[in-house]
Amino acid sequence: MLTTLLLYLVLGAIAGIVAGLFGIGGGLLIVPVLIFSFAAQGMSPDVLTHAAVATSLATIVVTSLSSVRAHHKRGAVRWELFKPLSLGILVGAFLGVKVAGLMPGSVLQMVFGVFALCVAVQMAFALKPNAGEEEPSSAVLMSGGGLIGGLSAIFGIGGGTLTVPFLSWKRVQMQQAVATSAACGLPIALVGALTNIWEGWGHTETADWSLGYIYLPAFCGIVITSSLFAKFGVKLAHSLPAPVLKRIFALFLLCVGCYLIGKNLV
């Protein structure tokens, strides 16, 4: 158990640095690494991918709190946009976990692999949507929030990869889009984590020390170190060439995506 906890302390540190460096949630790193580590631990293939997604969402509940506070102090969160977004997110995140629960582990890995490939292309070529002509209505925000919440719950991410481009497309200033996206990460993660606890409760294949689908040793180790090392990642971001770093991480996601798709097609 001590060795396992140390492994996840290291993973949390790396995830924190990545989040600080690239301005994205650590879920894009945490989920694939948890898939590999859970498999190495001998966790059942039937539940290990669901456990990786659930555990990632649970860590985001904790790490997003400090991020939201920091952005709120700067007055950057557009709370009037957050409210309708969060209504859609609550429904979408709940349904996303339900949809993921219907997928076999192999299919869920392939879906994550496709998503990783899409993000890799976006990061490698710095693709961004063109701004629209006007800010979004409440109906558009709720619809967008539902889609973002659903996809984020399936992939085990905080939603920043989806929310920031969506808000930028709707003519929200980038700083405000990032801050509002950080606020949206909390309801995504909270609903996703709670629904995963419910969905995995009593499942016969979950590992010891699990709360539903959430694997507690991984959750504790990642939470302890990720927030601390995120600050270090932010400092590195100001001293290292960001475009090169993003392409390196894009290459990592490309490899992850190809591996998860390839191994489950065979």
C-alpha positions as CSV (number, residue, x, y, z in Angstrom):
1,M,0.0,0.0,0.0
2,L,2.9,2.4,0.8
3,T,4.5,1.8,-2.6
4,T,1.1,2.3,-4.3
5,L,0.6,5.6,-2.5
6,L,4.1,6.8,-3.4
7,L,3.3,6.0,-7.1
8,Y,0.2,8.2,-6.9
9,L,2.0,11.0,-5.1
10,V,4.4,11.2,-8.0
11,L,1.6,11.1,-10.5
12,G,-0.2,13.9,-8.7
13,A,3.0,16.0,-8.8
14,I,3.4,15.4,-12.6
15,A,-0.3,16.1,-13.2
16,G,0.0,19.4,-11.3
17,I,3.0,20.5,-13.3
18,V,1.3,19.6,-16.6
19,A,-1.8,21.6,-15.5
20,G,0.3,24.6,-14.6
21,L,2.5,24.4,-17.7
22,F,-0.2,24.1,-20.3
23,G,-3.2,25.6,-18.6
24,I,-5.3,22.4,-19.0
25,G,-6.8,20.1,-16.5
26,G,-4.7,17.2,-15.2
27,G,-7.4,14.7,-16.3
28,L,-5.9,14.4,-19.7
29,L,-2.7,13.0,-18.1
30,I,-4.3,11.3,-15.0
31,V,-6.8,9.1,-16.9
32,P,-4.4,7.3,-19.3
33,V,-1.7,6.9,-16.6
34,L,-4.3,5.5,-14.2
35,I,-5.5,3.1,-16.9
36,F,-1.9,1.8,-17.2
37,S,-1.2,1.7,-13.5
38,F,-4.5,0.0,-12.6
39,A,-3.8,-2.6,-15.3
40,A,-0.3,-3.2,-13.8
41,Q,-1.9,-3.6,-10.4
42,G,-4.1,-6.4,-11.7
43,M,-7.4,-4.5,-11.4
44,S,-10.2,-6.1,-13.4
45,P,-10.4,-4.9,-17.0
46,D,-14.2,-4.6,-16.6
47,V,-13.8,-1.7,-14.2
48,L,-10.3,-0.2,-14.4
49,T,-11.2,2.3,-17.1
50,H,-14.3,3.4,-15.2
51,A,-12.2,3.6,-12.1
52,A,-9.6,5.8,-13.8
53,V,-12.3,8.2,-15.0
54,A,-14.0,8.3,-11.7
55,T,-10.8,8.8,-9.7
56,S,-9.7,11.6,-12.0
57,L,-13.1,13.4,-11.5
58,A,-12.8,13.0,-7.8
59,T,-9.3,14.7,-7.7
60,I,-10.7,17.6,-9.8
61,V,-13.3,18.3,-7.1
62,V,-10.5,19.2,-4.7
63,T,-8.0,20.8,-7.0
64,S,-10.6,23.1,-8.7
65,L,-11.6,24.7,-5.4
66,S,-8.3,26.6,-5.1
67,S,-8.4,27.5,-8.8
68,V,-11.9,29.0,-8.5
69,R,-11.0,31.0,-5.4
70,A,-7.9,32.4,-7.2
71,H,-9.9,33.5,-10.3
72,H,-12.7,34.9,-8.2
73,K,-10.3,37.1,-6.2
74,R,-9.2,38.6,-9.5
75,G,-12.8,39.2,-10.5
76,A,-12.3,37.2,-13.7
77,V,-15.2,34.7,-13.3
78,R,-18.3,35.6,-15.3
79,W,-20.8,34.3,-12.8
80,E,-23.8,35.4,-15.0
81,L,-22.5,33.0,-17.6
82,F,-21.6,30.3,-15.1
83,K,-25.2,30.0,-13.8
84,P,-26.9,28.8,-17.0
85,L,-23.8,26.8,-18.0
86,S,-23.8,25.0,-14.7
87,L,-27.5,24.0,-15.1
88,G,-26.7,22.2,-18.3
89,I,-23.5,20.8,-16.8
90,L,-25.3,19.2,-13.9
91,V,-27.6,17.3,-16.2
92,G,-24.9,16.5,-18.8
93,A,-22.4,15.2,-16.2
94,F,-25.0,12.9,-14.7
95,L,-26.0,11.5,-18.1
96,G,-22.3,11.3,-19.1
97,V,-21.5,8.9,-16.3
98,K,-24.6,6.9,-17.1
99,V,-23.5,6.6,-20.7
100,A,-20.0,5.7,-19.7
101,G,-21.4,3.0,-17.4
102,L,-23.1,1.4,-20.3
103,M,-19.8,1.1,-22.2
104,P,-17.5,-1.9,-21.8
105,G,-14.1,-0.9,-20.6
106,S,-12.5,-1.5,-24.0
107,V,-15.0,0.8,-25.7
108,L,-14.5,3.5,-23.1
109,Q,-10.7,3.3,-23.7
110,M,-11.2,3.7,-27.4
111,V,-13.5,6.7,-27.0
112,F,-10.9,8.3,-24.7
113,G,-8.2,7.5,-27.3
114,V,-10.2,9.3,-30.0
115,F,-10.6,12.3,-27.7
116,A,-6.9,12.3,-26.9
117,L,-6.1,12.4,-30.6
118,C,-8.4,15.3,-31.2
119,V,-6.8,17.3,-28.4
120,A,-3.3,16.4,-29.7
121,V,-4.2,17.9,-33.1
122,Q,-5.7,21.0,-31.5
123,M,-2.6,21.6,-29.3
124,A,0.0,20.8,-32.0
125,F,-1.5,23.2,-34.5
126,A,-2.9,25.8,-31.9
127,L,-6.4,25.5,-33.5
128,K,-8.9,28.0,-32.1
129,P,-12.5,28.8,-33.1
130,N,-13.2,32.1,-34.6
131,A,-15.2,34.4,-32.4
132,G,-18.9,34.6,-33.0
133,E,-20.9,37.8,-33.5
134,E,-22.5,38.0,-30.1
135,E,-22.3,36.6,-26.5
136,P,-24.4,33.5,-25.9
137,S,-28.0,33.5,-24.7
138,S,-29.0,31.5,-21.6
139,A,-30.5,28.7,-23.8
140,V,-27.2,28.4,-25.7
141,L,-25.2,28.3,-22.5
142,M,-27.4,25.6,-21.0
143,S,-27.2,23.5,-24.2
144,G,-23.4,24.0,-24.4
145,G,-23.1,23.2,-20.7
146,G,-25.0,20.0,-21.2
147,L,-22.7,18.8,-23.9
148,I,-19.6,19.9,-22.1
149,G,-20.7,18.2,-18.9
150,G,-21.6,15.0,-20.6
151,L,-18.3,14.7,-22.5
152,S,-16.2,15.7,-19.6
153,A,-17.8,13.1,-17.3
154,I,-17.1,10.4,-19.9
155,F,-13.5,11.4,-20.3
156,G,-12.7,12.2,-16.7
157,I,-11.7,15.8,-17.3
158,G,-12.6,19.2,-15.8
159,G,-13.9,20.5,-19.1
160,G,-11.5,23.3,-19.7
161,T,-10.4,21.7,-23.0
162,L,-14.0,22.1,-24.1
163,T,-15.3,25.1,-22.2
164,V,-12.6,27.6,-23.0
165,P,-13.0,27.2,-26.8
166,F,-16.8,27.3,-26.5
167,L,-16.7,30.6,-24.5
168,S,-14.0,32.1,-26.8
169,W,-16.2,31.2,-29.7
170,K,-19.0,33.1,-28.0
171,R,-16.9,36.3,-27.7
172,V,-15.9,36.0,-24.1
173,Q,-12.4,37.4,-23.4
174,M,-9.8,34.7,-23.0
175,Q,-9.0,35.5,-19.3
176,Q,-12.6,35.4,-18.4
177,A,-13.2,32.3,-20.4
178,V,-10.4,30.5,-18.6
179,A,-11.6,31.7,-15.2
180,T,-15.3,30.8,-15.9
181,S,-14.1,27.4,-17.3
182,A,-12.3,26.8,-14.0
183,A,-15.5,27.5,-12.1
184,C,-17.4,25.1,-14.4
185,G,-14.9,22.3,-13.6
186,L,-16.3,22.1,-10.0
187,P,-19.9,21.0,-10.8
188,I,-18.6,18.7,-13.6
189,A,-16.3,16.9,-11.2
190,L,-18.7,16.9,-8.3
191,V,-21.6,15.4,-10.1
192,G,-19.4,13.1,-12.0
193,A,-17.7,11.8,-8.9
194,L,-20.9,11.3,-6.9
195,T,-22.6,9.6,-9.8
196,N,-19.6,7.3,-10.2
197,I,-19.8,6.4,-6.5
198,W,-23.4,5.5,-7.0
199,E,-22.8,3.6,-10.2
200,G,-19.9,1.6,-8.8
201,W,-21.3,0.9,-5.3
202,G,-21.4,-2.8,-4.6
203,H,-19.8,-3.7,-7.9
204,T,-18.1,-7.1,-7.3
205,E,-15.0,-6.3,-9.6
206,T,-13.9,-3.0,-7.9
207,A,-10.6,-3.2,-6.1
208,D,-10.1,-3.0,-2.3
209,W,-10.0,0.6,-0.9
210,S,-12.6,1.7,-3.5
211,L,-15.5,4.1,-2.9
212,G,-17.8,3.1,-5.8
213,Y,-15.6,3.4,-8.8
214,I,-13.2,5.8,-7.1
215,Y,-9.9,4.2,-6.0
216,L,-9.0,6.0,-2.8
217,P,-5.2,5.4,-2.7
218,A,-4.9,7.0,-6.1
219,F,-7.3,9.8,-5.1
220,C,-5.3,10.7,-1.9
221,G,-1.9,10.6,-3.5
222,I,-2.9,12.8,-6.5
223,V,-4.7,15.3,-4.4
224,I,-1.9,15.7,-1.9
225,T,0.7,16.7,-4.5
226,S,-1.1,18.1,-7.6
227,S,-2.1,21.5,-6.1
228,L,1.4,22.0,-4.7
229,F,3.2,21.3,-8.0
230,A,0.7,23.2,-10.1
231,K,2.3,26.4,-8.8
232,F,5.7,25.1,-10.0
233,G,4.3,24.3,-13.4
234,V,3.0,27.9,-13.7
235,K,6.5,29.2,-12.9
236,L,8.0,26.9,-15.5
237,A,5.5,28.1,-18.1
238,H,7.0,31.6,-17.9
239,S,10.6,30.4,-18.4
240,L,10.2,27.7,-21.1
241,P,9.1,27.9,-24.7
242,A,5.3,27.2,-24.5
243,P,4.8,26.2,-28.2
244,V,7.5,23.6,-28.0
245,L,6.1,22.2,-24.7
246,K,2.6,22.0,-26.1
247,R,3.8,20.1,-29.1
248,I,5.6,17.6,-26.8
249,F,2.5,17.1,-24.8
250,A,0.5,16.8,-28.0
251,L,2.9,14.0,-29.0
252,F,2.3,12.3,-25.7
253,L,-1.5,12.4,-26.3
254,L,-1.0,11.2,-29.8
255,C,0.8,8.1,-28.5
256,V,-1.8,7.5,-25.8
257,G,-4.6,7.8,-28.3
258,C,-3.1,5.5,-30.8
259,Y,-2.2,3.0,-28.2
260,L,-5.7,2.9,-26.6
261,I,-7.4,2.6,-30.0
262,G,-4.9,0.1,-31.4
263,K,-4.9,-2.3,-28.4
264,N,-8.7,-2.5,-28.3
265,L,-9.1,-3.0,-32.0
266,V,-6.9,-6.1,-32.0
